Every structure is written in C-alpha cells, then in structure tokens.
Amino acid sequence: GRARQAAPRPDGGALPRTSSAETLATVQAAALTGSAVWIGYVNADGAASQRVIAPVRVEGGFVTAYDHTADEVRTYPLHRVTGVAELAEDAD
C-alpha cells in the first residue's frame, strides 16, 4: 500500500461542532486560499466520519472539494457537515 500522510487532528481527536455560518465561512476561506480543512461529516445513513478536504467551490449549499481521505474530488452537502477545523500547520 502507499503511505498516507496523516494530518494531526485538532484537540487530539474530536472535531468541534461548528455553526452552519462558521462552517460556511471556514470552508469558503479554505477554497479561496487553496488550503485543506478537517470536516466532521454524517452520510445519508447517519454514519459519522472525519475527512481532510481541500475545498474547490462552495455554492448552493454544497462544497465541492478534493477529498484527501478518499483521494478523489467529491461534493458534500453543507448541512451534513457537523464541524470544521483548520489543519495544524506541518512543523517540518
């Protein structure tokens, strides 16, 4: 298999829950700067996961992003995003 670069999770694990306005603002800022963020996400079956995404476009209540966790571009409905956090800067 190929090595994945693991980004440190904020607060050692759990992502903070953020308001929809805060989530939108953070994701839009990441899209503008080309940076990646952690998101907490709940799928249609109610299963929660944490993903690292690099937002490309935010419109109509959806974020289109390169999903580093899945290694592909995906579109997520913002109402399913439970929280967002900026990635810790690499200390390399």
Backbone torsions as a table, in degrees:
resi	resn	phi	psi	omega
1	GLY	NA	167.9	-179.7
2	ARG	-102.8	147.1	-176.1
3	ALA	-69.8	133.6	174.8
4	ARG	-102.5	140.0	176.8
5	GLN	-84.8	113.6	-178.0
6	ALA	-86.9	125.9	176.2
7	ALA	-88.0	140.2	179.0
8	PRO	-64.5	132.9	179.6
9	ARG	-78.7	144.7	178.3
10	PRO	-64.4	146.0	177.8
11	ASP	56.3	26.3	175.7
12	GLY	66.7	19.3	176.4
13	GLY	157.2	-78.4	-171.8
14	ALA	-74.2	134.2	174.5
15	LEU	-81.3	142.1	175.3
16	PRO	-68.8	147.6	172.4
17	ARG	-80.2	134.5	179.9
18	THR	-120.4	153.4	177.9
19	SER	-67.8	161.1	-179.5
20	SER	-62.1	-35.6	179.2
21	ALA	-66.7	-42.0	179.8
22	GLU	-68.2	-40.6	177.4
23	THR	-59.7	-48.1	-179.1
24	LEU	-60.6	-46.1	-177.9
25	ALA	-62.6	-42.6	-178.5
26	THR	-67.2	-42.5	-179.8
27	VAL	-67.3	-40.7	178.1
28	GLN	-64.1	-41.3	179.0
29	ALA	-63.5	-40.3	179.3
30	ALA	-65.2	-37.4	178.3
31	ALA	-64.6	-39.6	-179.3
32	LEU	-68.1	-37.9	-175.3
33	THR	-94.1	-7.0	-179.8
34	GLY	72.6	24.2	-179.0
35	SER	-99.2	165.7	-179.8
36	ALA	-102.9	153.7	178.2
37	VAL	-136.1	157.0	168.3
38	TRP	-81.0	139.8	167.2
39	ILE	-128.7	146.9	165.5
40	GLY	-94.2	134.1	-171.9
41	TYR	-138.4	138.8	176.0
42	VAL	-117.4	122.5	-177.5
43	ASN	-82.2	-178.3	-175.5
44	ALA	-62.0	-24.0	179.0
45	ASP	-88.9	-0.2	179.1
46	GLY	85.9	9.1	179.1
47	ALA	-84.7	127.6	-178.2
48	ALA	-91.7	145.3	174.9
49	SER	-147.9	165.3	173.1
50	GLN	-117.7	134.5	-175.5
51	ARG	-134.2	154.2	171.8
52	VAL	-104.0	119.3	-179.3
53	ILE	-126.2	150.9	172.2
54	ALA	-113.8	98.7	-176.0
55	PRO	-60.4	137.2	178.6
56	VAL	-108.1	-43.3	-177.1
57	ARG	-145.8	140.5	176.3
58	VAL	-127.4	115.6	178.1
59	GLU	-161.6	149.0	175.4
60	GLY	57.9	30.8	178.6
61	GLY	80.7	11.2	178.6
62	PHE	-126.3	148.3	171.9
63	VAL	-115.8	125.3	173.1
64	THR	-98.2	127.0	-172.5
65	ALA	-149.1	154.0	168.7
66	TYR	-79.5	117.8	-178.3
67	ASP	-91.6	107.2	-179.3
68	HIS	-66.6	-29.3	-179.5
69	THR	-67.5	-41.2	-178.6
70	ALA	-95.4	-11.4	-179.1
71	ASP	61.8	41.1	176.6
72	GLU	-159.8	164.7	177.2
73	VAL	-81.5	131.2	179.5
74	ARG	-135.9	161.1	175.7
75	THR	-116.9	129.1	-178.1
76	TYR	-118.3	134.4	171.2
77	PRO	-70.8	129.2	-176.3
78	LEU	-62.7	-27.0	-179.2
79	HIS	-69.9	-12.8	175.9
80	ARG	-93.3	-4.3	178.2
81	VAL	-85.7	118.3	-175.1
82	THR	-88.6	-23.4	-179.1
83	GLY	-168.2	160.3	-179.6
84	VAL	-143.8	145.4	177.6
85	ALA	-146.9	144.5	177.1
86	GLU	-71.4	147.6	177.5
87	LEU	-69.5	143.6	173.0
88	ALA	-66.8	137.4	179.3
89	GLU	-65.9	139.4	176.1
90	ASP	-66.4	133.6	-177.4
91	ALA	-93.6	18.6	-178.3
92	ASP	-63.8	NA	NA
